[in-house]
Structure formats: structure tokens, C-alpha cells
Amino acid sequence: MKLYQHYSIYGFSNGYLLGNEKTHQAIIIDPAEVTSVMIDQIEHNGYSLNAVLITHNHIHHSRGLKTLMRIYTPNVYASNTRLFNIPCRKMRDGDEFEEAGFAIKAIALPGHSQDSIVYETEFCLFTGDVLHAGVLGKTTSAFNAQALIERIQDKFSGYADDTLIFSGHGPPSTVGTERKFNLGLQEGYANFLKKSYDFFV
């Protein structure tokens, strides 16, 4: 397995290229934008692009999808049935599928957005804007923040501490690190949020 992180200045967001060295296939997670570097990595490694996984439909995580679909013919997975008028395979909580030789599980975690999906594969969690290193994704209210906290604690409870987290913004982390240090998972955090709460992510 090879994992390449792509940083986009548009929205200061992360996209990822996950390649399977055995099958010579690849997956892209959250194509904020498509660059020549990304295309070179696909072509230089001799990958066929099998799938694109969209964690949520915010434009700074998905706008590169239109460009990808002009070059390749991947399956697109999202909570939505269509994005930019592109047909998607609709994901629901607990859905399991295989792409590029990887077993993938979809975990629905609404809160930052109603369509937020976390994708689990190969000891990794691609969390989009649900959970970042040190902070939660932005929510619209303390109530939604508390609901998101409870969902994260429930859904991530079975994962080992060394499970890797790759988020839509910021550096990678692990489940264990976030359990101990994430500000949003500290006791009573949601009670201290005010209307002015405005984390970019």
C-alpha cells in the first residue's frame, strides 16, 4: 500500500491517493483539486483509478471530481446520489465494499454536515471534517457538537489506539492520540461553545 497526501490551498484541505502495489489500482479520497503531481503519481505507478471516495459534499473537498471524471472512469462513493451531476454510489452507515483490492467500510457520522461519511480501510480512517488532529469539525450549535461527540465516541470505541486518522484538514493522527488530547472530546466541551464558535474546519 502507498498513501500520498495532497494539500490544496483551496480551502487548505487534504486529499489522498491510496495505491495498491499488488493490483496496480488506486483510490482517491476527497479530491479538492486535481494537480499534475497527482496525475503523475497515478500514471508513474501504473495505477488504474478505480474509485473516488467523498467524505462530504463541501466544495473544497470535492471540486476536483469534475476534472477526474474527464480523465478516468472511477466509481464514485458518497452519501449523495449525485455530485456535480455525476452519479454516485450512495453510502449508508455500515456499508462494506471492495475497491482496488482494499476492503472499505463506510461509517456515517453526521454533525459537521448531514452527509459526512468516514471511510475505514487498511488500519486507516479517512475522517473528512468529522475529526481533525486536536479538534472536531465545525458544527452549527452546541447541540450538534454534543451529538457529534457522542457519535464519534460510539463509532470509534472498537478501534485500536494505533489506528491512523487522515483528516480533511491538518496533520495525520491516531485514534489513541485523539482520545487523550482532542479538545472536542474533553468532558463538557460542548457546553462551552458559544455562537461565535467559528473554527474554519
Backbone as numpy.savetxt, mean C-alpha at the origin, in Angstrom:
# Nx Ny Nz CAx CAy CAz Cx Cy Cz
13.28 -12.92 -4.64 12.44 -11.73 -4.64 13.31 -10.49 -4.64
12.96 -9.51 -5.46 13.60 -8.21 -5.45 12.53 -7.15 -5.24
12.83 -6.19 -4.38 11.89 -5.11 -4.12 12.58 -3.78 -4.37
12.00 -2.98 -5.25 12.52 -1.65 -5.55 11.51 -0.61 -5.07
12.01 0.38 -4.33 11.15 1.48 -3.89 11.31 2.65 -4.85
10.20 3.26 -5.24 10.22 4.42 -6.12 9.56 5.59 -5.40
10.32 6.65 -5.23 9.83 7.84 -4.55 9.34 8.85 -5.57
8.13 9.34 -5.37 7.56 10.33 -6.28 7.45 11.67 -5.56
8.00 12.71 -6.18 7.87 14.05 -5.59 6.43 14.54 -5.66
5.63 13.93 -6.54 4.21 14.26 -6.61 3.52 13.58 -5.42
3.20 14.35 -4.40 2.60 13.80 -3.19 3.60 13.19 -2.24
4.91 13.28 -2.57 5.96 12.72 -1.71 5.62 11.28 -1.32
5.25 10.49 -2.31 4.71 9.16 -2.05 5.62 8.06 -2.58
5.44 6.87 -2.03 6.21 5.70 -2.40 5.41 4.78 -3.30
6.07 4.25 -4.31 5.55 3.14 -5.09 6.57 2.03 -5.03
6.17 0.81 -5.36 7.07 -0.33 -5.22 6.96 -1.25 -6.43
8.11 -1.79 -6.81 8.18 -2.82 -7.84 8.68 -4.09 -7.18
7.88 -5.13 -7.19 8.21 -6.41 -6.57 8.44 -7.43 -7.68
9.67 -7.94 -7.78 10.02 -8.85 -8.85 10.29 -10.26 -8.36
9.88 -11.23 -9.14 10.11 -12.65 -8.83 11.22 -13.14 -9.76
12.36 -13.45 -9.18 13.51 -13.87 -9.97 13.33 -15.25 -10.59
12.45 -16.06 -10.02 12.23 -17.40 -10.54 11.29 -17.40 -11.74
10.23 -16.62 -11.66 9.22 -16.61 -12.72 9.45 -15.48 -13.73
10.34 -14.55 -13.40 10.60 -13.36 -14.24 9.32 -12.56 -14.47
8.56 -12.44 -13.39 7.33 -11.65 -13.40 7.41 -10.59 -12.31
6.57 -9.59 -12.40 6.64 -8.49 -11.44 5.26 -7.93 -11.13
5.21 -7.23 -10.01 4.02 -6.53 -9.53 4.43 -5.10 -9.18
3.58 -4.16 -9.46 3.79 -2.78 -8.99 2.70 -2.45 -7.98
3.13 -1.86 -6.87 2.18 -1.42 -5.85 2.17 0.10 -5.83
1.01 0.68 -6.00 0.80 2.14 -5.94 1.71 2.93 -6.88
1.42 2.90 -8.18 2.23 3.66 -9.13 1.89 5.15 -9.11
2.53 5.89 -8.22 2.30 7.33 -8.15 2.62 7.97 -9.49
3.72 7.54 -10.07 4.08 7.96 -11.41 5.01 6.90 -12.00
5.09 6.89 -13.30 5.93 5.91 -14.00 7.13 6.66 -14.56
8.32 6.22 -14.17 9.55 6.87 -14.61 10.35 5.93 -15.50
11.35 6.49 -16.17 12.22 5.67 -17.00 12.99 4.66 -16.16
13.28 5.02 -14.91 13.98 4.09 -14.01 13.13 2.86 -13.75
11.86 3.06 -13.48 10.96 1.94 -13.24 10.86 1.04 -14.47
10.70 1.66 -15.64 10.60 0.88 -16.87 11.90 0.12 -17.12
13.05 0.77 -16.87 14.34 0.11 -17.05 14.48 -1.10 -16.13
13.99 -0.98 -14.90 14.07 -2.12 -13.97 13.23 -3.29 -14.46
12.06 -3.00 -14.99 11.22 -4.07 -15.53 11.90 -4.72 -16.73
12.38 -3.90 -17.64 12.94 -4.43 -18.89 14.32 -5.06 -18.67
15.18 -4.42 -17.87 16.53 -4.94 -17.64 16.48 -6.31 -16.95
15.53 -6.49 -16.05 15.40 -7.78 -15.35 14.62 -8.81 -16.16
14.11 -8.40 -17.31 13.34 -9.33 -18.13 12.01 -9.72 -17.52
11.42 -8.80 -16.75 10.14 -9.09 -16.10 8.98 -8.87 -17.06
7.96 -9.67 -16.91 6.65 -9.32 -17.45 5.84 -8.75 -16.29
5.17 -7.63 -16.53 4.40 -6.99 -15.47 3.03 -7.64 -15.40
2.82 -8.44 -14.35 1.58 -9.21 -14.23 0.44 -8.45 -13.56
0.78 -7.60 -12.59 -0.28 -7.00 -11.79 0.12 -5.64 -11.24
-0.89 -4.84 -10.98 -0.74 -3.57 -10.26 -1.71 -3.62 -9.08
-1.20 -3.36 -7.89 -2.01 -3.34 -6.67 -2.19 -1.90 -6.22
-3.42 -1.48 -6.07 -3.74 -0.12 -5.63 -4.26 -0.19 -4.19
-3.57 0.49 -3.27 -4.01 0.46 -1.87 -5.22 1.35 -1.62
-5.32 2.45 -2.36 -6.49 3.33 -2.27 -6.42 4.30 -3.45
-7.54 4.96 -3.72 -7.64 5.67 -5.00 -7.16 7.12 -4.98
-6.45 7.55 -3.96 -5.94 8.91 -3.96 -4.95 9.09 -5.11
-5.06 10.22 -5.79 -4.38 10.43 -7.06 -2.86 10.31 -6.94
-2.28 10.74 -5.81 -0.82 10.69 -5.70 -0.29 9.30 -5.37
-1.18 8.31 -5.39 -0.76 6.91 -5.27 -1.11 6.10 -6.51
-1.88 6.67 -7.40 -2.41 5.84 -8.49 -2.32 6.47 -9.88
-1.88 7.71 -9.99 -2.01 8.37 -11.29 -1.11 7.75 -12.36
-0.05 7.04 -11.98 0.81 6.38 -12.96 0.16 5.18 -13.62
-0.97 4.75 -13.11 -1.65 3.59 -13.68 -2.00 3.80 -15.14
-2.42 5.00 -15.48 -2.79 5.28 -16.87 -1.62 5.06 -17.82
-0.44 5.49 -17.40 0.76 5.30 -18.23 1.12 3.83 -18.34
1.08 3.13 -17.21 1.42 1.70 -17.23 0.54 0.92 -18.20
-0.75 1.26 -18.23 -1.69 0.51 -19.07 -1.49 0.79 -20.55
-0.76 1.85 -20.88 -0.43 2.11 -22.28 0.76 1.26 -22.74
1.54 0.76 -21.76 2.76 0.01 -22.08 2.58 -1.49 -21.86
1.89 -1.84 -20.78 1.76 -3.24 -20.37 0.28 -3.61 -20.25
0.02 -4.88 -19.97 -1.36 -5.35 -19.82 -1.53 -6.11 -18.50
-1.22 -5.47 -17.37 -1.34 -6.16 -16.08 -2.79 -6.24 -15.61
-3.04 -7.18 -14.71 -4.29 -7.18 -13.95 -4.19 -6.08 -12.90
-5.29 -5.36 -12.68 -5.30 -4.28 -11.70 -6.23 -4.67 -10.55
-5.71 -4.57 -9.33 -6.46 -4.93 -8.13 -6.68 -3.68 -7.27
-7.93 -3.49 -6.83 -8.27 -2.33 -6.02 -9.61 -2.58 -5.34
-9.97 -1.70 -4.41 -11.31 -1.77 -3.83 -12.37 -1.32 -4.82
-11.94 -0.57 -5.80 -12.86 0.00 -6.78 -12.97 -0.92 -7.99
-14.10 -0.86 -8.67 -14.26 -1.66 -9.89 -13.60 -1.01 -11.09
-13.39 0.33 -11.02 -12.71 1.05 -12.09 -11.92 2.20 -11.49
-10.75 2.46 -12.09 -9.96 3.64 -11.78 -9.53 4.26 -13.09
-9.75 5.56 -13.26 -9.45 6.24 -14.53 -10.11 5.50 -15.70
-11.26 4.94 -15.44 -12.01 4.15 -16.42 -11.29 2.86 -16.83
-10.35 2.43 -16.01 -9.64 1.16 -16.22 -10.29 0.10 -15.35
-10.72 -1.03 -15.91 -11.35 -2.07 -15.10 -10.39 -2.64 -14.05
-10.91 -2.86 -12.85 -10.11 -3.41 -11.75 -10.78 -4.67 -11.20
-9.98 -5.54 -10.66 -10.50 -6.69 -9.94 -10.79 -6.23 -8.51
-12.05 -6.21 -8.14 -12.46 -5.62 -6.86 -12.01 -6.49 -5.70
-11.33 -5.88 -4.75 -10.82 -6.58 -3.58 -11.73 -6.37 -2.38
-11.95 -7.46 -1.65 -12.69 -7.42 -0.39 -11.81 -7.98 0.71
-12.16 -7.68 1.93 -11.36 -8.12 3.07 -11.20 -9.63 3.07
-9.95 -10.08 3.14 -9.67 -11.51 3.21 -9.49 -12.19 1.87
-9.70 -11.47 0.77 -9.50 -12.07 -0.55 -8.05 -12.51 -0.71
-7.86 -13.70 -1.27 -6.52 -14.24 -1.52 -6.39 -14.58 -2.99
-5.23 -14.29 -3.56 -4.99 -14.57 -4.96 -3.50 -14.73 -5.19
-3.11 -15.10 -6.39 -1.71 -15.26 -6.72 -1.38 -14.48 -7.98
-0.28 -13.75 -7.93 0.22 -13.02 -9.09 1.74 -13.07 -9.07
2.35 -13.23 -10.22 3.81 -13.24 -10.38 4.48 -14.28 -9.47
3.75 -15.34 -9.15 4.30 -16.38 -8.29 4.24 -16.07 -6.82
3.59 -14.96 -6.44 3.45 -14.57 -5.04 2.03 -14.80 -4.56
1.87 -15.39 -3.39 0.57 -15.48 -2.75 0.28 -14.14 -2.08
-0.87 -13.57 -2.34 -1.21 -12.23 -1.87 -2.55 -12.28 -1.14
-2.65 -11.55 -0.07 -3.90 -11.43 0.69 -4.27 -9.96 0.81
-5.54 -9.65 0.60 -6.05 -8.30 0.74 -6.68 -8.13 2.12
-6.33 -7.04 2.79 -6.85 -6.75 4.13 -7.51 -5.37 4.08
-8.81 -5.32 4.23 -9.53 -4.05 4.19 -9.33 -3.31 5.51
-8.86 -2.06 5.43 -8.64 -1.25 6.63 -9.09 0.19 6.37
-10.40 0.40 6.23 -10.90 1.76 6.01 -10.62 2.66 7.21
-10.48 3.93 6.94 -10.20 4.90 8.00 -9.55 6.13 7.39
-8.37 5.94 6.81 -7.76 7.03 6.04 -8.62 7.33 4.81
-9.07 6.28 4.16 -10.06 6.37 3.08 -10.96 5.15 3.19
-12.14 5.24 2.62 -13.08 4.13 2.73 -12.63 2.91 1.92
-11.76 3.14 0.93 -11.36 2.04 0.05 -9.97 1.50 0.37
-9.41 1.80 1.54 -8.05 1.41 1.86 -7.89 -0.10 1.99
-6.90 -0.62 1.26 -6.56 -2.05 1.30 -5.08 -2.18 1.61
-4.74 -3.07 2.53 -3.36 -3.47 2.79 -3.14 -4.80 2.08
-1.98 -4.95 1.42 -1.66 -6.19 0.73 -0.54 -6.91 1.47
-0.77 -8.17 1.77 0.23 -9.00 2.44 0.84 -9.96 1.43
2.17 -10.01 1.39 2.86 -11.00 0.58 4.30 -11.12 1.03
4.84 -12.33 1.02 6.26 -12.57 1.28 6.78 -11.87 2.53
6.10 -12.04 3.65 6.53 -11.44 4.93 6.53 -9.92 4.90
5.77 -9.35 3.97 5.68 -7.90 3.84 4.22 -7.46 3.89
4.01 -6.25 4.39 2.71 -5.60 4.34 2.88 -4.27 3.61
2.14 -4.11 2.51 2.13 -2.84 1.80 0.89 -2.09 2.29
1.12 -1.08 3.11 0.04 -0.49 3.89 -0.57 0.77 3.29
-0.04 1.26 2.17 -0.61 2.49 1.63 -0.55 3.59 2.66
-1.69 4.26 2.91 -1.73 5.33 3.90 -2.44 4.92 5.20
-2.61 3.62 5.39 -3.21 3.14 6.64 -2.25 3.36 7.81
-1.00 2.97 7.61 -0.01 3.01 8.69 1.36 3.36 8.11
2.01 4.36 8.71 3.35 4.78 8.31 4.30 4.57 9.48
5.58 4.73 9.22 6.56 4.65 10.30 6.30 5.79 11.28
5.80 5.44 12.44 5.62 6.42 13.51 4.27 7.08 13.60
3.48 7.08 12.52 2.18 7.76 12.55 1.13 6.95 11.79
-0.12 7.26 12.08 -1.23 6.73 11.30 -1.48 7.60 10.09
-2.18 7.06 9.11 -2.65 7.89 8.01 -3.68 8.89 8.51
-3.78 10.00 7.81 -4.73 11.06 8.18 -6.16 10.54 8.16
-6.95 10.93 9.14 -8.38 10.63 9.16 -9.15 11.94 9.32
-10.46 11.88 9.13 -11.25 13.11 9.16 -11.77 13.47 10.54
-11.60 12.58 11.52 -12.11 12.86 12.86 -11.45 11.94 13.87
-11.58 12.30 15.15 -11.07 11.44 16.22 -11.80 10.10 16.23
-13.09 10.12 15.90 -13.86 8.87 15.84 -13.28 7.93 14.80
-13.00 8.46 13.59 -12.43 7.62 12.53 -11.03 7.15 12.89
-10.27 8.00 13.57 -8.93 7.60 14.01 -9.01 6.43 14.98
-9.94 6.51 15.94 -10.09 5.43 16.91 -10.53 4.14 16.22
-11.44 4.25 15.26 -11.89 3.07 14.52 -10.72 2.45 13.74
-9.88 3.30 13.13 -8.72 2.81 12.39 -7.74 2.12 13.33
-7.48 2.72 14.49 -6.58 2.12 15.47 -7.06 0.72 15.85
-8.33 0.60 16.14 -8.87 -0.71 16.55 -8.77 -1.73 15.43
-9.01 -1.29 14.19 -8.90 -2.21 13.06 -7.45 -2.67 12.86
-6.51 -1.74 12.97 -5.09 -2.09 12.82 -4.69 -3.09 13.90
-5.05 -2.81 15.13 -4.68 -3.71 16.22 -5.28 -5.10 16.03
-6.50 -5.15 15.53 -7.16 -6.44 15.28 -6.52 -7.18 14.11
-6.36 -6.50 12.98 -5.88 -7.16 11.76 -4.41 -7.53 11.84
-3.62 -6.75 12.57 -2.17 -7.00 12.62 -1.76 -7.85 13.82
-2.73 -8.25 14.63 -2.40 -8.95 15.87 -1.67 -10.28 15.64
-1.93 -10.93 14.53 -1.33 -12.24 14.28 0.01 -12.18 13.57
0.50 -10.99 13.25 1.75 -10.89 12.50 2.96 -10.83 13.45
4.03 -11.48 13.02 5.26 -11.47 13.81 5.87 -10.07 13.83
6.64 -9.79 14.87 7.25 -8.48 15.02 8.16 -8.12 13.86
8.78 -9.12 13.22 9.72 -8.82 12.15 9.06 -8.72 10.78
7.73 -8.73 10.73 7.03 -8.52 9.45 7.31 -7.11 8.96
7.75 -6.99 7.72 8.13 -5.69 7.16 6.91 -4.89 6.74
6.97 -3.59 6.94 5.92 -2.66 6.53 6.50 -1.69 5.51
5.85 -1.62 4.35 6.21 -0.66 3.32 4.98 0.21 3.07
5.11 1.48 3.40 3.95 2.37 3.41 3.97 3.34 2.22
2.88 4.08 2.10 2.73 5.02 1.01 3.57 6.27 1.14
4.07 6.55 2.34 4.94 7.71 2.59 5.96 7.30 3.64
7.14 7.84 3.53 8.14 7.63 4.56 8.92 6.33 4.43
9.77 6.04 5.43 10.66 4.89 5.37 9.95 3.58 5.72
10.58 2.44 5.42 10.01 1.16 5.84 10.11 0.99 7.34
9.36 0.01 7.85 9.36 -0.26 9.28 9.03 -1.74 9.47
8.74 -2.11 10.70 8.29 -3.47 11.01 7.06 -3.40 11.91
6.32 -4.48 11.94 5.13 -4.54 12.81 5.53 -4.33 14.26
6.62 -4.96 14.69 7.05 -4.83 16.09 7.42 -3.41 16.46
8.11 -2.73 15.58 8.49 -1.34 15.82 7.25 -0.45 15.97
6.28 -0.66 15.08 5.07 0.18 15.14 4.24 -0.14 16.38
4.19 -1.39 16.78 3.47 -1.73 18.02 4.03 -0.96 19.21
5.34 -0.81 19.24 5.99 -0.17 20.39 6.00 1.35 20.30
6.19 1.89 19.10 6.53 3.30 19.00 5.60 4.16 18.16
4.67 3.57 17.41 3.80 4.40 16.58 2.93 5.31 17.45
3.00 6.61 17.21 2.25 7.57 18.02 0.75 7.28 18.00
0.25 6.88 16.84 -1.17 6.65 16.70 -1.68 5.43 17.44
-0.78 4.53 17.83 -1.20 3.32 18.53 -0.98 3.42 20.04
-0.59 4.61 20.51 -0.42 4.82 21.94 -1.79 4.99 22.61
-1.89 4.56 23.83 -3.15 4.61 24.58 -3.71 6.03 24.62
-4.97 6.17 24.22 -5.66 7.45 24.30 -5.33 8.44 23.21
-4.59 8.01 22.20 -4.14 8.94 21.16 -5.30 9.68 20.50
-6.34 8.95 20.12 -7.45 9.56 19.38 -8.14 10.65 20.19
-8.10 10.55 21.51 -8.77 11.54 22.35 -8.10 12.91 22.31
-6.85 12.94 21.87 -6.10 14.20 21.85 -6.14 14.88 20.49
-6.77 14.24 19.52 -6.84 14.85 18.19 -7.81 16.02 18.20
-7.45 17.07 17.50 -8.30 18.25 17.37 -8.67 18.43 15.91
-9.61 19.31 15.66 -10.05 19.54 14.28 -8.91 20.03 13.40
-7.92 20.67 14.00 -6.80 21.19 13.23 -5.80 20.10 12.85
-6.01 18.87 13.34 -5.14 17.75 13.02 -4.99 17.65 11.50
-3.76 17.78 11.02 -3.59 17.86 9.57 -2.25 17.27 9.12
-1.97 16.04 9.54 -0.82 15.37 8.96 -1.03 15.26 7.46
0.01 15.54 6.70 -0.12 15.44 5.22 -0.57 14.06 4.80
0.01 13.02 5.43 -0.27 11.65 5.03 -1.55 11.14 5.65
